[in-house]
């Protein structure tokens, strides 16, 4: 975390931010409705890195999350990813795992 904003350099770089600017910290957005949970985030398509969505019922055991639908659309120089999950579990937590290549 070169700029001290709490996000790793890899996370900021893969999501299209500047790891050296604490005011440029892209963050995923999580919203929910009665029927779905939506996790939206941006990726820089020119960066050699990936993001995986993980889920947990208790914050201690994590597994790959499988969305019901994933939409991708250009957003300027970035790619907006929208992962849609049904509301079919009483409680679950999500996190993004960023990996460099």
N, C-alpha and C positions, 0 to 999 in steps of 0.2 A: 504494500500500500504506500506507494511513493508520495502521494499527496495528503495522506492522513485523513481521508474522508470515510474510512471504514470499509470500502470496497477494495478487493484485490486488484492489482494491476491487470491481471488476466481477465477478470470479470469486466472491468471497464473497457479494455481493449476489444474484447470479443463483442461487447454490446454497442460498440461504436463511440465510446467516450474517450477522454484524454486522461490517462493515468497520472499525469503531472498537474492537472488542474482540479482542485477540490470543488470547484463550482460546476464541473462537468461530470456528474456521476449518474449514468443511466440506471434506472431501477425498474424491475419488473412490476407489473400492476396486477393485483388479484382482486377480482370482483365476483359476487355471487348473486344469484336470484333463487327463486323457489325451485327451478328446474336444472340449473347448471352452475358450475364454477368455471370462471374464465381466467386463465393466466396469460398475460400478454407481455412480450418483451421484444427488444430489437436485437438484431445481429448484424455485424458488418460482414457482408458476403465475401469480402476480399481478405479476411483474416483467417489464417489456418488454425481454427479452433472450433470446438463444438460445445453445445449446451444440452444437457439431459435433464429431464424433469423427474424428480424423485418424490415419493409420497411415503407418509408414515402415519400410523394410527396413534402413536404415542411419543414421538420425537426420539425414540431410541433405536428402533429398527426401521431401515429405509429400503425401499425397492423401487424399481423403475415404474413410473406412472404411465399408463396407457390412455391417452385422451380418446374420446369418442370421435373428435374431429380436430384437425389442425388446418388452419388457414394461414397462408403466407401472402403478403403483399408488399410492394415497394413503398418505402417511406423515405423520400429523398435518396441519399446514398446508402441507406440501411434497408434491412428487410424486417418487417413487422411480423412476428409470429404470434398467433392466437391459438392457444390450446384449450379446447372445450372439454370439460369433464361433467358427467351427469352427477346429480346429487343423489347418490345411491348408497352412501355410507354415513353412519351417524356422525363421525368426526374423522378428519384427516388433515394432515399438514403437508405442504408442498415446499420444495426447495429446488433451485437450479444448481446443477453441478457443471462447472466450466472446466474443459480440458483443452490444453494446448497441443498442437501437433507439430 
